[in-house]
Amino acid sequence: MSLKPEELLNFIKESGLLVILTGAGMSAESGIPTFRGEEGYWKVGSKHYHPQEMATLSMFSRVPYEVWKWYLYRRETCNQVQPNSGHIVLGEMEKKLKDRFLLITQNVDGLHIRAGNSRKRTYEIHGNINRMRCSEECSRETFPIPVNLQWKDKEREFSREEKNLLVCPLCGKMARPHILWFDECYNELYYKFESSLSAADKLDLLIVIGTTGTTTLPYRIITGVMNRGKPFIVIDPYENDVTELAKQYNKGCHLQHKSGEILPEIYKIMNER
Ligand code: APR
């Protein structure tokens, strides 16, 4: 039998660590396409390449400016939209719970930070679309992508001046998007790998929002929590492997709603208790 969400909300009010794990569905109501939905990034390709190929180091090594174009175009979309009511609520929740709150996001759009979540308690485990780093790893730093590098037309070519903006500010070699690609591994330095697993070992309640759980770290977090017998709630308007896991687990529950609609309600209940 599944726990009722209210029991879980009571529980988090008492004590313990709440970890929120978000995926692309979190930003869907802001107008950013998900990856695997009908109009998803992995479904609607570019003229020349299968979309998932764009998110690989091997493609970047062969045609770096094609990959840059794709990310700069996506970045434009992310920067034009606004955080939705779900993002805003998570910002409020952090302010209320402080160190009892941690956000692990697969989203590279930066909307959680724009909605008020702190950098300290937000792990961007797949990177950030507004940042770049040295493709030759001359340092471990990441840098903001210059704001004047705008990309509204997907297929246009780079000018020489624009190419000069996409270089490492320290050594002058080519910069790459600060994004975890499919043919790369998680690590602590850029993607908070160990910190995320350690949070999964400590948390008392996990809320998973809008993800199909296809990548390995989110899947390990979810199964780790189940192995420890801790509760987890999934928010997703549709069914997928993660919602299925929650339904089969005696301390799991699936709230079949859009996050922007249900999160304000959850927060209201938290504040009333
Ligand atoms: N509220 C909550 N969930 C929603 C909403 C919404 N309003 N709209 C859609 N969803 C759900 C979908 O039903 C789906 O289950 O969001 C989920 C999005 O799944 P994916 O498109 O697979 O995105 P995600 O799980 O974040 O992808 C994981 O894969 O390709 C990589 O690096 C990429 O970070 C990405 C990772």
Residues whose N, C-alpha, C, O or C-beta is under 5 A from the ligand:
A	BS01	APR	G23 A24 G25 M26 A28 E29 T34 F35 R36 G37 Q106 H126 G210 T211 T212 G213 T214 T215 I235 D236 P237 Y238 N240 H257 K258 S259
